[in-house]
């Protein structure tokens, strides 16, 4: 790829680099109900975070990811990612193990070669966006840099997919492939042969697949892509719809005081995703719940946050 306009690193950012390793707060994040399954968040302090945000907005966004990347890309989302795989005979998903920690300072430096930086400034930028020589989970620059490092991976996997009549997308560390029509016979490479070829390419690009997160989903089973069902159209899974329906029912029948602020925020997260998928069906419920949360944060009595005569309804199909 060709280089782009040259840049000069501000002296204030240069001054941060020597002590950057001490500017992170590291803490575990438990995933789901499995308390033994943790990933470590490395959150930069406010000054380093501001510097990383400056680099992202002013420099790094000049380097685009591939069109196959849907995670952390403006205008793309889990919805656009899932929409590429609706109504397919086969859906195959795989997960890159330790995606961010697998990306070393050297690989980031290679990406930054596309910016016309002198060697000293390039080294300083790498220091500012890495921790212990790797990409930290928690820095605002990490998702975009991961997308940049994965460009060759994207191009090779998309080439494999195209050659064998499959479709490929990636959302962060989630790889998705789909092929065929439910009403047509199989053509192209069978799923398990495809997985073998995927694993070889991923390994060749210095990543590894998580063996326990590989799924082959035929059309007669529920097919999910980045948490969304794609058999006939993009839809929320039934368990998520049931959870949302139960929360809304409690609000309508017992009042908002039956849910604490954390539960209201969880409900708002469910609604935000629902609205992304079905804007018309969930718009009123989103505004209704948002008002409750704003009132709660402001210290208002939750019992007066909604009009008891509200007729807001939500479609959960």
C-alpha positions in Angstrom: 0.0 0.0 0.0 1.2 3.5 -0.8 2.2 5.9 1.9 0.2 9.0 2.7 0.8 12.6 3.8 3.7 13.0 6.3 3.0 13.8 9.9 4.9 15.4 12.8 4.3 14.1 16.3 3.4 16.7 18.9 6.0 17.2 21.6 3.3 16.6 24.3 2.8 13.1 23.0 6.5 12.5 22.8 6.9 13.3 26.4 4.3 10.7 27.4 6.0 7.7 25.8 8.8 6.9 28.3 6.5 6.2 31.3 3.6 4.8 29.3 3.7 1.4 31.0 2.7 2.9 34.3 -0.4 4.6 32.9 -2.6 1.6 32.7 -5.2 0.3 35.2 -5.4 -3.5 34.7 -8.4 -5.4 36.0 -10.3 -8.6 35.1 -13.6 -8.7 33.3 -15.8 -11.8 33.8 -17.6 -13.0 30.7 -21.2 -14.1 31.3 -22.0 -16.5 34.1 -18.6 -18.3 33.9 -16.6 -16.6 36.7 -13.5 -18.6 35.8 -13.5 -17.1 32.3 -11.8 -13.7 32.5 -10.2 -11.3 30.1 -8.0 -8.6 31.4 -8.8 -5.0 30.6 -5.9 -2.6 30.3 -7.4 0.8 30.6 -5.1 3.8 30.0 -5.3 6.8 32.4 -7.1 10.0 31.2 -4.0 11.6 29.8 -2.8 8.6 27.8 -6.3 7.9 26.6 -6.6 11.5 25.3 -3.3 11.0 23.5 -4.4 7.7 22.0 -7.7 9.3 20.9 -5.7 12.1 19.2 -3.6 9.6 17.3 -6.7 7.7 16.3 -8.7 10.7 15.0 -5.8 12.6 13.4 -3.6 9.8 12.1 -4.8 6.3 12.3 -8.1 6.8 10.7 -6.3 7.8 7.5 -5.4 4.1 7.2 -8.6 2.2 6.3 -9.5 -1.4 7.2 -10.8 -3.8 4.5 -14.4 -3.9 3.5 -14.7 -7.3 5.2 -14.2 -5.8 8.7 -17.5 -4.8 10.4 -16.3 -4.3 14.0 -15.3 -0.9 15.2 -15.8 0.6 11.7 -18.0 3.7 11.3 -21.2 2.8 9.6 -20.8 -0.9 10.2 -22.0 -3.0 13.1 -23.1 -6.5 14.2 -26.2 -5.9 12.1 -24.3 -5.2 8.8 -22.1 -8.2 9.6 -25.0 -10.6 10.2 -26.9 -9.2 7.2 -24.2 -10.6 4.8 -25.2 -14.2 5.9 -29.0 -14.2 5.8 -30.8 -17.2 4.3 -27.8 -19.5 3.6 -27.6 -23.2 3.4 -24.4 -23.2 5.6 -23.1 -20.7 8.2 -19.6 -21.4 9.6 -18.2 -19.3 12.5 -14.8 -19.3 14.1 -13.0 -17.2 16.7 -9.4 -15.9 16.8 -7.9 -16.8 20.1 -6.4 -13.8 22.1 -6.9 -11.5 19.2 -5.6 -8.3 20.7 -2.7 -9.8 22.8 -1.6 -11.7 19.6 -0.8 -8.4 17.9 2.8 -7.4 18.7 4.5 -4.0 18.6 6.4 -5.1 15.5 3.2 -5.8 13.6 1.9 -2.4 14.5 5.1 -0.8 13.4 4.7 -2.5 10.0 1.2 -1.0 9.6 2.5 2.5 10.6 5.0 2.3 7.8 2.2 3.6 5.5 2.4 6.9 7.4 5.4 9.0 6.5 6.9 9.1 10.0 10.6 9.1 10.7 11.9 6.1 12.7 11.9 7.9 16.1 8.3 9.1 15.7 7.1 5.7 14.6 8.8 4.1 17.6 7.1 6.6 19.9 3.7 6.0 18.4 4.1 2.3 18.9 5.0 2.9 22.5 1.9 5.0 23.0 -0.5 2.4 21.7 1.0 -0.8 23.2 1.6 -2.2 26.6 4.4 -4.7 27.2 5.0 -5.0 23.5 1.4 -5.9 22.6 -2.0 -4.4 21.8 -3.9 -3.6 25.1 -7.6 -4.5 25.5 -9.0 -1.2 26.7 -7.1 1.4 24.7 -9.2 3.4 22.2 -6.6 2.8 19.4 -6.6 -1.0 19.8 -9.7 -2.0 17.8 -8.7 0.0 14.7 -5.1 -1.1 14.9 -6.3 -4.7 15.1 -8.3 -4.2 12.0 -5.3 -2.8 10.2 -3.0 -5.7 11.2 -5.8 -8.1 10.1 -6.0 -6.7 6.6 -3.9 -9.4 5.1 -5.8 -12.0 7.0 -9.1 -10.5 5.6 -7.8 -10.5 2.0 -6.6 -14.1 2.2 -9.8 -15.4 3.8 -12.0 -13.5 1.5 -10.0 -14.9 -1.5 -10.5 -18.4 -0.2 -14.2 -17.8 0.3 -14.7 -16.3 -3.2 -12.8 -19.1 -4.8 -15.1 -21.7 -3.3 -18.5 -19.8 -3.5 -18.5 -18.7 0.2 -19.1 -15.3 1.7 -16.7 -13.9 4.3 -16.9 -11.2 7.0 -15.1 -10.4 10.2 -16.3 -8.7 13.4 -13.3 -8.1 15.6 -12.1 -11.7 16.4 -15.3 -13.4 15.0 -14.9 -14.9 11.5 -18.0 -15.8 9.6 -18.5 -17.7 6.3 -21.7 -18.7 4.6 -22.7 -20.3 1.4 -25.6 -21.7 -0.7 -29.3 -21.5 -0.6 -31.5 -23.8 1.6 -33.4 -24.9 -1.5 -30.3 -25.7 -3.6 -27.9 -28.6 -3.5 -24.4 -28.1 -2.0 -21.8 -26.5 -4.3 -18.3 -25.4 -3.6 -16.1 -26.5 -0.8 -17.7 -28.5 2.1 -17.7 -26.8 5.5 -15.2 -29.0 7.2 -12.7 -28.7 4.4 -13.2 -25.0 4.5 -12.4 -24.9 8.2 -9.2 -26.8 7.5 -8.2 -24.2 5.0 -9.2 -21.3 7.3 -7.1 -22.7 10.1 -4.0 -22.9 7.8 -4.4 -19.3 6.7 -5.1 -18.0 10.2 -2.0 -19.8 11.5 0.1 -18.5 8.6 -0.9 -15.0 9.6 0.4 -15.6 13.1 -3.0 -16.0 14.7 -4.7 -19.1 16.2 -8.3 -20.3 16.2 -10.1 -21.0 19.4 -11.0 -24.7 18.9 -14.0 -24.6 21.2 -15.6 -21.6 19.4 -15.9 -23.1 15.9 -19.4 -23.8 14.7 -20.9 -25.3 11.6 -24.6 -24.5 11.3 -26.8 -26.0 8.5 -30.0 -24.2 7.5 -32.3 -26.5 9.4 -30.7 -25.4 12.7 -30.6 -22.0 14.3 -27.9 -20.0 12.6 -26.4 -17.2 14.6 -23.8 -14.5 13.5 -22.4 -12.1 16.1 -25.3 -13.0 18.4 -28.1 -12.5 15.8 -30.2 -15.1 14.1 -29.9 -15.1 10.3 -31.9 -18.1 9.1 -34.6 -16.1 7.3 -33.8 -12.5 8.3 -31.7 -10.8 11.0 -33.5 -11.2 14.3 -32.8 -11.3 18.0 -32.5 -14.8 19.6 -35.6 -15.9 21.5 -33.9 -15.9 24.9 -33.0 -12.2 24.5 -36.5 -11.4 23.4 -37.9 -13.2 26.4 -35.6 -11.3 28.8 -36.6 -8.0 27.3 -40.3 -8.9 27.3 -40.1 -9.8 31.0 -38.3 -6.6 31.9 -40.9 -4.5 30.1 -43.8 -6.4 31.6 -42.4 -5.7 35.1 -42.2 -2.0 34.3 -45.7 -1.8 32.9 -47.4 -3.9 35.7 -45.3 -3.1 38.9 -43.7 0.2 38.1 -40.0 1.1 37.6 -39.2 0.8 41.3 -39.1 -3.0 40.8 -36.0 -2.7 38.7 -32.8 -1.1 40.0 -30.6 1.2 37.9 -28.3 -1.6 36.7 -31.3 -3.7 35.5 -32.7 -0.7 33.7 -29.4 -0.2 32.0 -29.4 -3.8 30.9 -32.9 -3.4 29.6 -31.8 -0.3 27.7 -28.9 -2.3 26.1 -31.4 -4.9 25.0 -33.7 -2.2 23.6 -30.8 -0.4 21.8 -29.9 -3.6 20.0 -33.6 -4.3 19.2 -34.0 -0.8 17.8 -31.0 -1.3 15.6 -32.6 -4.4 14.1 -36.2 -3.1 14.0 -36.3 0.7 14.4 -40.0 1.2 14.1 -41.0 -1.6 16.5 -38.8 -0.4 19.4 -38.5 3.4 19.1 -41.2 4.3 21.6 -40.1 1.7 24.1 -36.5 3.0 23.9 -37.5 6.6 24.5 -39.7 5.4 27.4 -37.0 3.5 29.1 -34.4 6.2 28.4 -36.5 8.7 30.3 -36.7 6.3 33.3 -32.9 5.9 33.4 -32.2 9.7 33.1 -34.6 10.4 36.0 -33.0 7.7 38.1 -29.5 9.0 37.5 -30.7 12.5 38.3 -31.9 11.2 41.7 -35.6 11.5 40.8 -38.0 9.0 42.3 -38.4 6.1 39.9 -42.0 5.8 40.8 -42.8 9.2 39.1 -40.6 8.6 36.1 -43.3 7.2 33.9 -46.9 8.2 33.3 -49.1 5.5 34.9 -51.5 6.0 31.9 -48.8 5.3 29.3 -49.9 3.1 26.5 -46.5 2.4 25.1 -46.3 -1.0 23.4 -43.4 -3.0 22.0 -43.6 -5.6 19.3 -41.4 -8.7 20.1 -41.9 -11.0 17.1 
